[in-house]
Amino acid sequence: MSDTNDKPEKNGSSWTGKAALAGAAIGSAAIAAALLYASRRKERAEQERKAPKDAPETD
């Protein structure tokens, strides 16, 4: 008693393979976005730290 759904497709385009590739692409895009966000946040924090707290007023 073998289940016919366990056999791979003959043309090699199974939906699980495509889903795995899509998941990998989405995952890497999410990681890249998180790294970009973190680096921008770090740059802003460094700029705020370097800026003088009480800038002298000039007219």
KOLVO-885873 format. One record per residue: y, x, z of N, C-alpha, C, O in turn; residue in one letter. Coordinates in Angstrom, 3 decimals, decimal comma. Layout:
[atom [Y X Z] [Y X Z] [Y X Z] [Y X Z] A];
...
This chain:
[atom [-1,187 0,834 0,000] [0,000 0,000 0,000] [1,245 0,875 0,000] [1,725 1,288 1,056] M];
[atom [1,737 1,141 -1,133] [2,959 1,926 -1,219] [4,123 1,002 -1,544] [3,984 0,006 -2,254] S];
[atom [5,249 1,362 -1,009] [6,462 0,582 -1,245] [7,136 1,124 -2,508] [7,347 2,330 -2,630] D];
[atom [7,463 0,255 -3,421] [8,055 0,711 -4,687] [9,502 1,171 -4,515] [10,024 1,848 -5,401] T];
[atom [10,163 0,834 -3,422] [11,548 1,237 -3,201] [11,676 2,681 -2,746] [12,782 3,220 -2,732] N];
[atom [10,560 3,328 -2,370] [10,602 4,704 -1,899] [10,661 5,717 -3,038] [10,962 6,888 -2,808] D];
[atom [10,380 5,283 -4,251] [10,370 6,199 -5,383] [11,799 6,476 -5,845] [12,612 5,555 -5,930] K];
[atom [12,111 7,745 -6,144] [13,455 8,048 -6,672] [13,608 7,481 -8,074] [12,629 7,276 -8,791] P];
[atom [14,832 7,238 -8,441] [15,086 6,708 -9,776] [14,789 7,774 -10,818] [14,943 8,966 -10,551] E];
[atom [14,373 7,359 -11,984] [13,972 8,294 -13,023] [15,168 9,013 -13,645] [15,040 10,162 -14,068] K];
[atom [16,324 8,361 -13,706] [17,481 8,988 -14,344] [18,258 9,901 -13,395] [19,214 10,547 -13,825] N];
[atom [17,884 9,971 -12,147] [18,496 10,904 -11,205] [19,829 10,457 -10,628] [20,487 11,251 -9,956] G];
[atom [20,254 9,234 -10,858] [21,539 8,790 -10,323] [21,315 7,752 -9,235] [21,513 6,556 -9,447] S];
[atom [20,902 8,223 -8,081] [20,691 7,298 -6,969] [22,009 7,051 -6,256] [22,877 7,923 -6,237] S];
[atom [22,164 5,900 -5,683] [23,426 5,563 -5,023] [23,605 6,348 -3,740] [24,736 6,535 -3,292] W];
[atom [22,515 6,817 -3,130] [22,657 7,596 -1,899] [23,284 8,956 -2,179] [24,075 9,455 -1,378] T];
[atom [22,936 9,547 -3,297] [23,543 10,825 -3,664] [25,021 10,678 -3,939] [25,826 11,518 -3,538] G];
[atom [25,375 9,607 -4,625] [26,791 9,355 -4,912] [27,557 9,057 -3,631] [28,700 9,483 -3,468] K];
[atom [26,920 8,321 -2,722] [27,572 8,010 -1,449] [27,759 9,267 -0,612] [28,771 9,418 0,072] A];
[atom [26,788 10,167 -0,665] [26,913 11,424 0,072] [28,057 12,269 -0,474] [28,816 12,863 0,293] A];
[atom [28,181 12,325 -1,791] [29,285 13,078 -2,392] [30,631 12,452 -2,052] [31,593 13,159 -1,751] L];
[atom [30,696 11,131 -2,101] [31,945 10,449 -1,760] [32,302 10,688 -0,293] [33,465 10,919 0,037] A];
[atom [31,316 10,634 0,569] [31,562 10,891 1,989] [32,045 12,302 2,237] [32,927 12,522 3,067] G];
[atom [31,473 13,262 1,523] [31,903 14,653 1,672] [33,336 14,830 1,187] [34,121 15,553 1,800] A];
[atom [33,670 14,172 0,092] [35,037 14,277 -0,437] [36,043 13,649 0,522] [37,114 14,208 0,757] A];
[atom [35,702 12,502 1,066] [36,596 11,838 2,015] [36,734 12,668 3,276] [37,832 12,802 3,817] I];
[atom [35,637 13,220 3,744] [35,672 14,048 4,953] [36,527 15,282 4,766] [37,325 15,619 5,640] G];
[atom [36,371 15,973 3,624] [37,178 17,166 3,422] [38,640 16,837 3,230] [39,504 17,620 3,626] S];
[atom [38,938 15,692 2,629] [40,337 15,286 2,488] [40,946 14,981 3,855] [42,110 15,293 4,106] A];
[atom [40,163 14,376 4,727] [40,657 14,071 6,067] [40,912 15,351 6,859] [41,898 15,443 7,590] A];
[atom [40,040 16,321 6,718] [40,227 17,602 7,414] [41,470 18,311 6,885] [42,254 18,852 7,664] I];
[atom [41,654 18,310 5,569] [42,829 18,953 4,984] [44,112 18,276 5,458] [45,095 18,950 5,765] A];
[atom [44,103 16,952 5,516] [45,291 16,226 5,981] [45,577 16,536 7,442] [46,737 16,684 7,826] A];
[atom [44,550 16,636 8,250] [44,743 16,952 9,665] [45,306 18,355 9,841] [46,171 18,569 10,691] A];
[atom [44,835 19,306 9,061] [45,360 20,670 9,148] [46,813 20,744 8,704] [47,615 21,442 9,324] L];
[atom [47,161 20,028 7,632] [48,552 20,004 7,177] [49,459 19,380 8,232] [50,554 19,877 8,496] L];
[atom [48,994 18,284 8,833] [49,775 17,614 9,864] [49,995 18,538 11,058] [51,100 18,620 11,594] Y];
[atom [48,953 19,219 11,463] [49,061 20,110 12,622] [50,004 21,273 12,334] [50,787 21,662 13,201] A];
[atom [49,939 21,830 11,129] [50,809 22,959 10,820] [52,270 22,525 10,737] [53,157 23,254 11,181] S];
[atom [52,529 21,349 10,175] [53,916 20,858 10,124] [54,442 20,591 11,521] [55,599 20,884 11,819] R];
[atom [53,609 20,043 12,366] [54,031 19,757 13,738] [54,328 21,049 14,490] [55,280 21,121 15,267] R];
[atom [53,501 22,075 14,251] [53,719 23,367 14,896] [55,031 23,981 14,421] [55,784 24,530 15,225] K];
[atom [55,313 23,892 13,113] [56,561 24,438 12,579] [57,771 23,736 13,178] [58,757 24,387 13,522] E];
[atom [57,705 22,420 13,307] [58,827 21,679 13,900] [59,029 22,071 15,352] [60,168 22,207 15,801] R];
[atom [57,957 22,254 16,086] [58,072 22,647 17,488] [58,700 24,024 17,612] [59,506 24,256 18,513] A];
[atom [58,341 24,946 16,716] [58,928 26,286 16,743] [60,407 26,243 16,395] [61,197 26,977 16,990] E];
[atom [60,801 25,401 15,446] [62,212 25,284 15,079] [63,021 24,708 16,234] [64,140 25,154 16,486] Q];
[atom [62,480 23,738 16,929] [63,191 23,153 18,063] [63,326 24,159 19,196] [64,329 24,164 19,911] E];
[atom [62,331 25,000 19,360] [62,375 26,007 20,410] [63,413 27,064 20,099] [64,074 27,571 21,005] R];
[atom [63,567 27,406 18,813] [64,524 28,432 18,409] [65,962 27,917 18,393] [66,891 28,706 18,561] K];
[atom [66,164 26,634 18,197] [67,505 26,066 18,139] [68,147 26,127 19,530] [67,479 25,899 20,538] A];
[atom [69,426 26,431 19,574] [70,093 26,474 20,884] [70,145 25,077 21,506] [70,392 24,081 20,825] P];
[atom [69,907 25,034 22,806] [69,879 23,747 23,511] [71,274 23,113 23,565] [71,444 21,940 23,234] K];
[atom [72,272 23,905 23,989] [73,643 23,401 24,085] [74,495 24,148 23,078] [75,100 25,172 23,396] D];
[atom [74,538 23,638 21,885] [75,331 24,265 20,838] [76,812 24,096 21,168] [77,241 23,004 21,541] A];
[atom [77,587 25,152 21,038] [79,033 25,021 21,312] [79,693 24,119 20,273] [79,373 24,173 19,086] P];
[atom [80,597 23,311 20,734] [81,289 22,398 19,825] [82,432 23,159 19,146] [83,172 23,908 19,784] E];
[atom [82,548 22,951 17,880] [83,645 23,558 17,131] [84,387 22,469 16,390] [83,788 21,510 15,903] T];
[atom [85,681 22,625 16,312] [86,508 21,651 15,606] [86,994 22,210 14,312] [87,709 21,531 13,575] D];
